[in-house]
Amino acid sequence: MFNRGAHLSTRRCPVDQDTLRILLREAVRETVAEVLQTVLELDRTAFLQVHGGRRNGYYPRKLETTFGQVDLKVPRDRESRYYPAFL
C-alpha cells in the first residue's frame, strides 16, 4: 500500500525564515495583483451594463500595497466615464 506522507519525511529542502518570508510575500503580492485585476474587469463590466458605453483598452497604474508595488492595467471606457473608486 502506498504511504502518502512517506515522501515528505525523506525529502527535505532547508529554507531559512528570511527566504520563506520573501517567497510568501511575493506569492501574496502576485495574488493581490491578480485579484485586483479581476475586480477591475468585473467593475468595468458592471458599470458599462448600467451606464452603457463601450470598452476602450487599458492604461497602466502602479499601486503600493502592504506586500509591495503591483502593476495594474486599469480598464477604461470609450467615453472616459468609468473610473474605479478604490484607486
C-alpha positions as CSV (number, residue, x, y, z in Angstrom):
1,M,0.0,0.0,0.0
2,F,1.2,3.5,-0.8
3,N,2.1,5.7,2.1
4,R,1.2,9.3,1.1
5,G,3.3,11.0,3.7
6,A,6.4,9.0,3.2
7,H,7.9,11.1,0.5
8,L,7.6,14.3,2.7
9,S,9.7,12.9,5.5
10,T,12.5,11.7,3.4
11,R,12.9,14.7,1.2
12,R,13.8,18.0,2.9
13,C,14.6,21.3,1.4
14,P,16.1,23.6,4.0
15,V,14.8,27.1,3.6
16,D,15.7,29.8,6.1
17,Q,13.0,32.0,7.6
18,D,14.0,35.1,5.6
19,T,13.9,33.3,2.3
20,L,10.5,31.8,3.2
21,R,9.2,35.2,4.2
22,I,10.3,36.7,0.9
23,L,8.7,33.8,-1.1
24,L,5.4,34.1,0.8
25,R,5.4,37.9,0.4
26,E,5.9,37.6,-3.3
27,A,3.2,35.0,-3.6
28,V,0.7,37.2,-1.7
29,R,1.7,40.2,-3.8
30,E,1.1,38.3,-7.0
31,T,-2.3,37.0,-5.7
32,V,-3.3,40.6,-4.7
33,A,-2.4,41.8,-8.2
34,E,-4.5,39.0,-9.8
35,V,-7.5,39.7,-7.6
36,L,-7.4,43.4,-8.1
37,Q,-7.1,42.9,-11.9
38,T,-10.2,40.7,-11.8
39,V,-12.1,43.2,-9.7
40,L,-11.3,46.0,-12.1
41,E,-12.5,43.9,-15.1
42,L,-15.8,43.0,-13.3
43,D,-16.3,46.5,-12.1
44,R,-16.0,48.0,-15.6
45,T,-18.3,45.3,-17.0
46,A,-20.9,46.2,-14.4
47,F,-20.5,49.9,-15.0
48,L,-21.0,49.5,-18.7
49,Q,-24.1,47.3,-18.2
50,V,-25.7,50.1,-16.1
51,H,-24.5,53.2,-17.9
52,G,-23.9,51.9,-21.4
53,G,-20.8,52.6,-23.4
54,R,-18.0,50.6,-24.8
55,R,-14.7,49.2,-23.6
56,N,-11.6,51.1,-24.7
57,G,-8.5,49.3,-23.6
58,Y,-6.4,50.0,-20.5
59,Y,-3.9,52.3,-19.0
60,P,-1.0,51.3,-16.7
61,R,-1.2,52.1,-13.0
62,K,1.1,51.2,-10.1
63,L,-0.4,50.6,-6.7
64,E,1.5,50.4,-3.5
65,T,0.3,47.7,-1.1
66,T,1.4,46.3,2.2
67,F,3.1,43.5,0.2
68,G,4.8,45.7,-2.3
69,Q,4.0,47.5,-5.5
70,V,1.6,45.9,-8.0
71,D,1.3,46.8,-11.7
72,L,-2.2,47.0,-12.9
73,K,-3.9,47.5,-16.2
74,V,-6.8,49.8,-15.4
75,P,-9.7,49.3,-17.9
76,R,-11.3,52.3,-19.4
77,D,-14.4,53.0,-21.5
78,R,-14.6,55.0,-24.7
79,E,-16.4,58.0,-23.1
80,S,-13.9,58.2,-20.2
81,R,-16.7,57.9,-17.6
82,Y,-15.5,54.8,-15.8
83,Y,-13.0,55.2,-13.0
84,P,-12.6,52.6,-10.3
85,A,-13.4,54.1,-6.9
86,F,-10.8,52.2,-4.9
87,L,-7.9,53.6,-6.9
